[in-house]
C-alpha cells in the first residue's frame, strides 16, 4: 500500500498526435508536447480538449491531473534531477478509439520504467522550471541516502577462528 502523498501539485498534460501512413494504413503516433503546472492549470475531468490543429499534428490538453510526491520515492526523484534532461513522465493508456488517456504524471524514474514494462505508454516531457525547483527542495528536505553496508562473508570451511 502506497503512503499518502506528501505534496500534490496540479498539472495538465499536452500530447501531440500525428497520423503516420504506411502501406495504406494510418496509425496515430503520439508524443508529449509538455506539462503545465501551477495556478493556471485547467481543472475538471481528464478529457481531451483540442488546443491546436496543424497540417501534420494535433495537440490535446488534459487537465485535472496531479503530480504527487512521496517521501519514499526520493531516490527516483534524485536520479531524475541528476540526469542530463530532468523530465516529468506521463503514463497513458490507449482507448478503444485510438485516443490516449493520461493516467498519471510522475517525476520518479523508477515508476516510469515500471509503466513501460506494463501495458502503459510512457512519454517524457521536459520538467518545467518551477517543478524542478519544487522537486529539488522536496528531495533535499526528505531524501535519506541508503547506507552502503559490506556484507559479512560466511565461513563455509567449518573451521573455528583462532
C-alpha positions in Angstrom: 0.0 0.0 0.0 1.4 3.4 -1.0 1.6 6.1 1.6 -0.4 9.3 1.2 1.4 11.9 -0.9 3.5 14.4 1.0 2.9 17.0 -1.7 0.5 17.2 -4.6 0.8 19.7 -7.4 -1.9 20.4 -10.1 -0.7 19.7 -13.6 -2.1 19.5 -17.1 -0.6 17.5 -20.0 -0.4 18.4 -23.6 0.0 15.5 -26.0 0.6 15.7 -29.8 -0.9 13.3 -32.3 0.0 12.9 -35.9 -1.2 10.2 -38.3 1.5 8.1 -39.9 0.5 6.4 -43.2 2.2 3.2 -44.3 1.1 0.7 -46.9 -2.5 2.1 -47.0 -2.9 2.1 -43.2 -2.9 5.2 -41.0 -2.0 4.9 -37.3 -1.6 7.6 -34.7 1.8 8.5 -33.4 1.8 10.3 -30.0 4.3 12.4 -28.2 4.4 14.6 -25.1 4.4 18.2 -26.0 4.6 19.5 -22.5 3.4 19.5 -18.9 1.9 22.7 -17.4 1.9 23.3 -13.7 0.7 25.8 -11.1 -2.3 28.0 -10.7 -3.0 28.3 -14.5 -3.8 24.6 -14.8 -7.3 23.9 -16.0 -9.3 21.9 -13.5 -12.1 19.5 -14.2 -12.3 16.0 -15.6 -9.5 14.5 -17.6 -11.0 14.7 -21.0 -9.0 15.7 -24.1 -9.5 19.3 -25.2 -8.2 20.1 -28.7 -5.9 23.1 -28.4 -4.1 23.1 -31.7 -4.7 21.6 -35.1 -1.9 22.0 -37.7 -1.3 20.4 -41.1 0.6 17.4 -39.6 -0.2 17.3 -35.8 -3.0 18.0 -33.4 -2.4 18.9 -29.7 -4.7 17.8 -26.9 -4.8 19.2 -23.4 -5.8 17.1 -20.4 -6.4 18.9 -17.1 -7.3 17.7 -13.7 -4.1 15.7 -13.2 -1.7 15.9 -10.2 2.0 15.4 -9.6 2.2 13.5 -6.3 5.5 13.5 -4.4 6.2 10.8 -1.9 8.9 10.7 0.7 9.7 7.0 -0.1 10.3 7.8 -3.8 13.1 10.5 -3.3 15.7 8.1 -4.7 14.0 8.1 -8.1 13.4 11.9 -8.0 17.1 12.4 -7.1 18.2 10.2 -10.1 15.9 12.2 -12.4 17.2 15.6 -11.2 20.8 14.5 -11.7 20.2 13.3 -15.3 21.0 15.2 -18.5 17.4 16.1 -19.1 15.2 16.2 -15.9 11.7 15.1 -17.0 8.2 14.5 -16.0 6.8 11.2 -17.2 3.2 10.9 -18.4 1.8 7.4 -18.0 -1.1 6.8 -20.5 -3.4 4.0 -21.6 -4.8 3.6 -25.1 -8.5 3.8 -25.5 -10.5 1.6 -27.9 -10.9 4.6 -30.3 -7.1 5.1 -30.6 -7.0 8.1 -28.2 -4.7 8.1 -25.3 -5.8 8.8 -21.8 -3.2 10.1 -19.4 -3.4 8.2 -16.1 -0.8 10.0 -14.1 2.3 12.2 -14.1 5.4 11.3 -12.1 8.9 12.6 -11.6 10.0 9.1 -10.4 12.1 7.4 -13.0 11.5 4.0 -11.3 7.7 4.4 -11.6 8.1 5.5 -15.2 10.2 2.4 -16.1 7.6 0.2 -14.3 4.9 1.7 -16.5 7.0 0.9 -19.6 7.2 -2.7 -18.5 3.5 -3.0 -18.3 0.8 -2.0 -20.8 1.1 1.8 -20.2 2.6 4.1 -22.8 5.1 6.5 -21.1 6.2 9.8 -22.5 8.9 12.0 -21.1 8.4 15.8 -21.1 10.9 18.4 -20.1 10.4 19.4 -16.4 9.0 23.0 -16.0 11.5 25.2 -14.1 9.0 25.8 -11.2 8.5 22.0 -10.8 12.3 21.4 -10.9 12.8 23.9 -8.1 10.0 22.5 -6.0 11.2 18.9 -6.6 14.7 19.8 -5.7 13.6 21.4 -2.4 11.4 18.3 -1.7 14.4 15.9 -2.3 16.8 18.0 -0.2 14.3 18.0 2.7 13.3 14.3 2.6 16.0 12.3 0.9 18.0 9.9 3.1 20.7 8.1 1.1 20.9 4.4 1.7 23.9 3.4 3.9 26.2 1.2 2.0 26.9 -1.9 4.1 29.5 -4.5 3.4 28.0 -7.9 3.8 29.7 -10.3 6.2 31.1 -13.4 4.5 30.0 -16.8 5.7 32.8 -19.1 6.6 31.9 -22.4 4.9 35.0 -24.2 5.9 33.7 -25.2 9.3 36.9 -24.1 11.0 36.7 -22.1 14.1 38.6 -18.8 14.0 41.7 -18.8 16.0 
